[in-house]
Amino acid sequence: MTRSNARELAVHLIYSRSFTGEEPETALEARLDKAYYAALSQENEVYAERPSRKQLAYLDQVVVGTANRAQELDETIQRYSIGWDLSRISRLTRAILQLALFECQWVEDVPVGVAVNEAVTLAKKYDGDDAGTFVNGILRSFLRGQEQAGTEAPSQEEAPQEAPAP
């Protein structure tokens, strides 16, 4: 399984938790159950290959991490989504934003530019072109805010100004 597929699977898990409220460890265990996973492979190519140990560790880190920091991530989304109340943002777009913001801040082996580009791609795939533009705008604003605040901001090479169209 590629990291991109693992990221997409993570979005599915974060999104499903927004409905079920289940603990992240429970969601991971249930979704990665061999029989359940095999059934999902008939519906979505993301499930065609099981995650490697490395991708399982990534999934655990980001699914548990976004759950543990959900309030902080939502506050960040709210801060940078000017004119949009959090309740107006689709749960799927919110899950994508939570994951991307978590990766940008706490996943060291994911370049910021990759997190942004893949978030935009996932938003377009699942929620339409407007969602991709919205996600790109929020993440760009967040990165500019990080740079202005003097926190560890990514270099321009790691964070391209615009996400390429898929």
C-alpha positions in Angstrom: 0.0 0.0 0.0 1.3 3.4 -0.9 1.4 6.3 1.6 -1.2 8.1 -0.6 -3.6 5.1 -0.2 -2.8 4.9 3.5 -3.7 8.7 3.8 -7.0 8.1 1.9 -7.8 5.2 4.3 -7.0 7.5 7.2 -9.5 10.0 5.9 -12.1 7.3 5.7 -11.4 6.3 9.3 -11.5 9.9 10.6 -14.7 10.6 8.6 -16.4 7.5 9.9 -15.5 8.4 13.5 -17.3 11.7 13.0 -20.5 9.7 12.8 -19.8 6.8 15.2 -17.8 8.5 17.9 -16.0 5.3 18.4 -12.5 5.3 19.9 -9.8 5.6 17.2 -8.2 2.3 18.2 -11.6 0.6 17.9 -12.1 2.1 14.4 -8.7 1.0 13.3 -9.2 -2.5 14.5 -12.7 -2.8 13.0 -11.8 -1.3 9.6 -8.6 -3.4 9.3 -10.3 -6.7 10.2 -9.3 -9.1 7.4 -12.9 -10.0 6.5 -14.2 -6.5 6.6 -11.1 -5.2 4.7 -11.6 -7.9 2.0 -15.3 -6.8 1.6 -14.2 -3.2 1.2 -11.7 -4.1 -1.5 -14.7 -4.9 -3.7 -16.0 -1.3 -3.3 -12.8 0.9 -3.4 -9.4 0.3 -4.9 -7.8 1.9 -1.8 -8.6 -1.4 0.0 -7.0 -3.6 -2.7 -3.8 -4.0 -0.8 -3.4 -4.3 3.0 -1.2 -1.8 4.7 2.4 -2.7 5.5 3.7 -2.4 9.0 5.1 1.0 8.2 1.7 2.2 6.9 -0.1 0.6 9.9 2.1 2.7 12.1 1.3 5.8 10.1 -2.4 5.0 10.3 -2.2 4.5 14.0 -0.3 7.8 14.4 -2.6 10.0 12.4 -6.0 8.4 13.3 -5.2 8.4 17.0 -3.5 11.8 16.7 -6.3 13.5 15.0 -8.8 12.1 17.5 -6.6 13.3 20.5 -6.2 16.8 18.9 -9.6 17.1 17.3 -10.6 20.2 19.3 -7.3 21.9 18.6 -7.5 21.0 14.9 -11.1 22.2 14.6 -10.2 25.5 16.3 -7.4 25.9 13.6 -9.9 25.1 10.8 -12.3 27.6 12.3 -9.6 30.3 12.6 -8.6 30.0 9.0 -12.0 29.4 7.4 -13.0 33.0 7.3 -16.7 33.5 6.9 -17.4 29.8 7.3 -18.8 28.3 10.6 -17.3 24.9 11.3 -20.8 23.4 11.1 -21.1 24.5 7.4 -18.0 22.5 6.4 -18.8 19.0 5.3 -17.6 16.2 7.6 -15.5 14.8 4.8 -13.8 18.1 4.1 -13.3 18.6 7.8 -11.7 15.1 8.1 -9.3 15.9 5.2 -8.4 19.2 6.8 -7.9 17.6 10.2 -5.5 15.0 8.7 -3.6 17.6 6.7 -3.2 20.0 9.6 -2.1 17.1 11.8 0.5 16.0 9.2 1.8 19.5 8.8 2.4 19.9 12.5 3.2 16.5 13.9 4.2 13.9 11.3 7.9 14.5 10.6 8.3 12.2 7.6 5.6 13.9 5.6 6.7 17.0 3.7 4.2 19.9 4.2 3.8 20.3 0.4 2.8 16.6 0.1 0.3 16.9 2.9 -1.3 20.0 1.2 -1.3 18.6 -2.3 -2.8 15.3 -1.2 -5.4 17.0 0.9 -6.5 19.1 -2.1 -6.6 16.0 -4.3 -8.7 14.0 -1.8 -11.1 17.0 -1.3 -11.6 17.2 -5.1 -12.0 13.5 -5.4 -14.6 13.1 -2.6 -16.2 16.6 -2.3 -15.7 18.3 -5.6 -13.4 21.0 -7.1 -14.8 23.7 -4.8 -13.8 21.7 -1.8 -10.3 21.3 -3.2 -10.0 25.1 -3.6 -11.4 25.6 -0.1 -9.0 23.1 1.5 -6.1 24.7 -0.4 -7.1 28.1 0.9 -7.4 27.1 4.5 -4.1 25.2 4.4 -2.2 28.1 2.7 -3.6 30.5 5.2 -2.5 28.3 8.0 1.0 28.0 6.6 1.3 31.8 6.2 0.1 32.2 9.8 2.8 29.8 11.0 5.4 31.7 9.1 4.2 35.1 10.4 4.1 33.7 14.0 7.7 32.6 13.6 6.9 29.0 14.4 8.7 26.2 12.6 7.4 27.0 9.1 8.1 24.9 6.1 10.4 26.2 3.4 8.9 27.3 0.1 10.3 24.1 -1.5 8.3 22.0 0.9 5.1 24.0 0.5 4.3 25.0 -3.1 2.0 28.0 -3.4 -0.7 26.2 -5.3 -1.6 22.6 -5.4 -1.4 21.2 -9.0 -4.6 20.1 -10.6 -5.0 16.3 -10.6 
